[in-house]
Amino acid sequence: MEHRLNLAKAAKLAGISRRQIQQDIKQGKLDVFEGDVTVESLLKLYPDTRLDNERELQRVARIQQQAVHKAFSGIEPSRQSLRHQVNRLQIRLQEAEFRIGEYERLLTESKARLEEMQKHCDRQQKQTLAAFLGWMAQQYRQCRG
C-alpha cells in the first residue's frame, strides 16, 4: 500500500512551497491520488526530502492493512444484530411510506384547489394555471416512474 501526504505536509517535508508542489503536479512530475501526493513520487523528485515521520507512515500502513483484513475476514453479524437492523429498516420504510402518502394527499389537494381557482380566472390566468397543472402532472409522473 503506497503512502500519501497532503500537499502542505509534502511541501514541508521536501522543504519547498506548496505552490511549487502544485506546479509539479500540474506538470505531471508528482503522482497524486485523491488530492494527496504519493511519497514515492515525492522522493523521486526531491530525494533530499526528510521523512521524519517514517515510523508514523509505517504505523498508518499497518492499521490500513489490518482494516482491510478485518473487512474481508468473513465475520458474520449475529442473528440478533441482523434482526435489529431489519426491524429498524422496517420502521424507517413505514415512516417513509407514510410521508409519501402525506405528500400525495397534499399534491392532490393542491391540484383540486388550483382547478377550482381556474374556474374564476380570466383567460390568461386560466392558461397559466393550466400550464402549471400540466407541469405538476408531468413531474408527478416522472417521480412515480
N, C-alpha and C positions, 0 to 999 in steps of 0.2 A: 504494500500500500504506500503510495507516494505521499510525502509530506508537503503541505501547502502553508503559505503565510499570507496574511492580508498585506495590502500594498504598503501601509505605514510601517509595519514590522519588517517587511522585506527591505524597504529603503533604509531603515535604521540599521539593520544588521549589515547591509552592504556599504553603509557609510555614504549614501547618495541621497538626493532629494526624491520625494515622492513623484514629483513632476518627471524626473529622469526615468523612474520606473514606468510611469505611464507612457512616456515616449518609446521606451524599449518594447513595451507590449504592443503599441501601435505599429512599430517597425517589425514585429514578429521575432524579436530577439529573445523574448521571455515567453515561456509557456504559462498559460493561466487556465484555471478550472474553476468555474462558478465564482469568478472575480478574485480568486486567490492565486498568487504566484507559486509555481512549483519550486521547491527547494533545489531540486536537481538543475533546473534551467538557471536559477539564480547563481548557483555555484559555478556553472559553466561560464556564464557571462562575467561574473565578478568572483574570481577564485579566492580573493582575499577576504571574502565575507566570513565573519566570525559568528558561528552558531553557538553562542554562549548557552543556549538552552537545548543543546542536543539531547541531553538526558530527558528533558521535558518532551521533546519530539518523540523520543522512543517510548515514553510512557503513554502518550496520546495514541501512538500506533498500536501499542499493546491493548489499550482499552477498546479501540475500534475493532481490533481483531477479535477480542472476546465478545463484543457485542454482536458481531456477525455470526460467531459460533453459536451464541445463545439463540439468535433468531432462527437458526436452522437446526437446532438440536433435537427437534421433534417433540418438545414438551407440549402435551395437550392440556387444555384447560379442563378443570373438573366439571362434572355434570352440573353441580350446584352453580358454578360460575356461569356456565352456558345458559342454564335455566334463568338465572338472574338477568343476564343480558337479553334473552328473548323476551322476558316479561317487561323489561324496561323499553325495549323496542316496540312491543305491542302497545304499551301506553302512549308512547310518542306517536305511533301511527294513528291511534284513535283520536288523539288531540289534533293531529294534522287533518284528519278526515272531518272532524267537527268544524275546524276553522274553514276548510274548503266549503262545507255546506253553508256556513255563515256568509262567506264571500259570494257564493252563488245566489243566496237569498237577497243579499244587498244589490247585486247586479240586476236581478230580476225586478226588484222593487224600483231601482233607478230607471230601468227601461220603461216600466209601466208609467212612472211619473213623467218621464220625458215625452212619451207618446200622448199622455193627457195634456201636457203643456202645448204640444204641437197643434192640438185642436183649436187653441185660442190665439194662434200667432198669424202674422201676415205671411204672404207667400215666401218672401226671402228668409224669414225666420224658420218657416216650415222646412225649407230646403236645407238650411244649415243644420237643423235638428235631425233631419233625415240622413244627412251625410254623417253626422256624429253617431247616430244609432247604427248605421251601416258599418262604421269603423269599429264600434263596440262589438258588434256581432262577429265581424272578421277576427278581431283579437281573441274573442272567446273561443271561436272555432280553432284557431291556431294553438291556443293554450290546451285545449282538450285533446288535440292530436287528431 
